[in-house]
């Protein structure tokens, strides 16, 4: 199963702290050797200030119970440093406390002016706040980090050299505190910032690649994420480019998102184009499933791939939550395509293709028919499913074609007339368009 | 004789040997004594006495007179004669004092000669008639004046005429004196006239080792002092030779001198050599002995035998030689030889690598200079010499790669030859680039089907090696920009070569480095280090070409798409555009081999649409109609042509294009038989079809095109067997398919595609006669696996191309009779058109939004039109910009046509 595991690829683009959930997740699966993994985690953790986590990992590794000297020492220095930083920012915090209730909080400009005039606080102090937030983040205290960073964002100017870092930090800590709504807001803010600032091409590509990976975390957890992920990855050419050049493996998540999003079937066509284009650089059961189903119409192949897909999804931290949805929708897709092509199918075959028992399949189809999503009848004597719905006769096609025409033309004339009226009313003032 | 005229103006090899006598031209400057002649005399300065001064003056004037005599410029002779009289009168006191009143022999001799000359000219009545007015007048005056003047000398002249040979030693001594003087003079004028001097001394030097014809100059040289001065030194042969010469001179000189006066100084130089060549024979007959040659052993004397040769001396010599570079009068051939001599001298004396490198470098540039016309290739002998010298130079440089700094940035002043690190001015990179260009020129000159071409092509290896060496050198020494340049050169020699190891590697049979890896390395360096767009563009294009050549379709395609070259290529220079076209052609072939028929078609359509791919790929000029291009233009275009070994087979290209067009077009035609909006996918393909339809009797196919047309006809009936037989047979194999590296694979793939597309065509064409068709039957009929048939039919159903559905239990395709009747079809079309109209209305309305809105709208529309991928290539080649216009016109026509149709159908409906 390690073949389709993307963790190593994903980790390159994630923050150290964001990797922990992924690694912990991997621990629960039997893909890699546990001790190796734990050692790896320990190594990573050592680079942070999360002393408690370190000890925890050490325990799990069955290392000697007693804390090594340096860890003790480190804890002390960390605490001391924290205190020092907190002292530094104290005046600002006090003021913030005081003006919290006022509506100055809403606008960063007024807030700054109030702070400067009324409380005589230097704006440079914000750098200390930033440092403190960073330090807290290092220690794993994400909730506090978010609040400090919030203040940073209020007071810092966008051209500050740390502004980008603050945005990233905010997003990371929101994700780690599982605060999806704010995370999404931060994500959008960050995206705007990246798109609008002038990095070099390479830098911007790198930033986007990071953003893409981080956003996967958000999108699969936020209720609206499934639409947004399609919107961002597939229909924003800049991000699609980034995916194609830097991380084609993201196509897996995009495919899953498209498959489970029943409302956006038309995105499928675009997605398949991308998948085909990238098929030589990236391939996994999920993309292959789509290819089999929509490019080659190889239902047998699609069925096999669907089977593989389940294991892949089970082992992927990002999409494990969508497994059931995915299977359901994938089946539906197979079935839909099937129905469009066939007019009569044996229920045995159908069950085969859908990876189900015949009884179960029949039940499933009955449900579909009952929900009026399928125009079909079951011939239980022969075990057939007979599709209903004859294709349109040319006459009907014709009627359909001209149906909307008159409405559209009328709407158009209406518009023209209305405009005309407006123009007449405005009279002279309209001439300015022509004199320009 | 033809050589005569050809050689004359060019100062060709033979004629140059006579240049020793140029003094005529240079007469006013008494710089006969070569400066290279570093005799002792030359070195130590003599304080000149009054006598010397006067004598020198006299001898100068005499020299002038002699020269003028040769060119029969009587006007000048007259003036010089007057000068002579004046100078003589000035010198008289000294003569009286120091020579006891004896008139110097050389004066007497010159007077005697002058007399003879005047008499001769005067007697030659015809000649006099032909003389210009000016000259004729002068002659009269001269004769009179001379007679008057000569009276005083009559006795001496008489004495002289009686025994002209007596003068011997005496005269010689005097001459020596004169020479000494003049050489002194040289020293002074050295700085200013260095060029002239250096030039002049060479010929004389180098004539000797040459087995070239000997003339009277040789006899000169055989005398001790080997100076080339003028005939004054060779007094003995003067009488005869002069006469001889005069006879020959007349022919040409009369014309040259009389016509106009100005170029006189130069002309003789050009003309004389010819004369002398004629002279050779008579002279030989008259028993002038040729001086025995010592072959190459007797090298031109560069330095005196005992002169100390060190870096400075050599260097100053080198500078002298090189100073003549680019001058009109410089004999480039001699220059090369002289440099080579210098090289061997410095080699003998072990002057260190720097000076050797410098000299070699100068030889290289001298060889480059040899050819005056840039458009013409250099001579073969020089080419081989060039390769050799270049090779030596590079070996030397590479051996001392850390000690010698050879760069354009080093100025003449800061050059350092003696101590490490040596610093030299120059650029091997430019030299090797030039060499490469020359090589291409040479290749283009050969007939590509001859052995000669093959012979030349063998040098490719050497050139590549040279480039490789320079690359090594530049990698150590050069700046990134220079490295980019040499890399690109290497790429130029690499990108079109097929390396079978790449394909082996793909199959895991080979694991060392291949040319693709090499290419990757070079190109990536250029991508990241180049700051001129041109190099990068060329590198990308070559890179894509190379990928395409080795069937790396995806990489090649991605590079094309990522580079966005399609949008900008029309702004680049023609040679880059040619490379772009070549790349596209190759990409198309690659796509075809990889079975991406649609992509192949799209890559090639742009090239084939124009019907002149040959020109677009720079693989030959199309015979022009009615002077479409001027001679100039033709010349320029000829220069752009690709050498033959880099050509892409045009027949293969066309065949691939037509076959892919067939595979796309035939099913499309079948599917849209009644569709009025049907568009042609490929115009060229249609043309082929139509031209075959026009024939009253179609015979069995002969050419490649006929084969494709016949195949298309078979495919229209769904007869895949006939179709594939037309495409893949013995004739086509030898003509086309065998040109592919993995021909069998391509053929198999082709047959597979033919089967599939035939199946589709069959279903489109005959679906209305079937109620249902069994899938196994179809699979048998088209020799395709059932799965494949199933998948093809499914695709057609999904895409709503085929109104049918599958019946699984009976394994049949059930057709839904939905073919519209004629009336229905027409009304459908009408409905479509009305829909278009409504759409257009809406668009117009949108466009009529207020101004600020309009612009954005416009841009957006444009963006949409441009669309993705290959479509952007349309109208790219700006060297046939008119094509674009043509297309637009055609569009208009079809639009009008459609409108008419619409009207007709409306009428019918009513």
Interface residues (C-beta under 8 A of the other chain):
Chain A: X245 X280 X281 X296 X297 X298 X300 X337 X340 X341 X342 X343 X344 X345 X346 X349 X382 X384 X387 X390 X391 X392 X393 X394 X395 X397 X398 X401 X402 X405 X408 X409 X412 X415 X416 X433 X436
Chain B: X554 X562 X787 X790 X791 X793 X794 X795 X797 X798 X803 X805 X806 X807 X808 X809 X814 X816 X818 X819 X820 X821 X824 X825 X827 X828 X831 X832 X834 X835 X838 X841 X842 X845 X850 X851
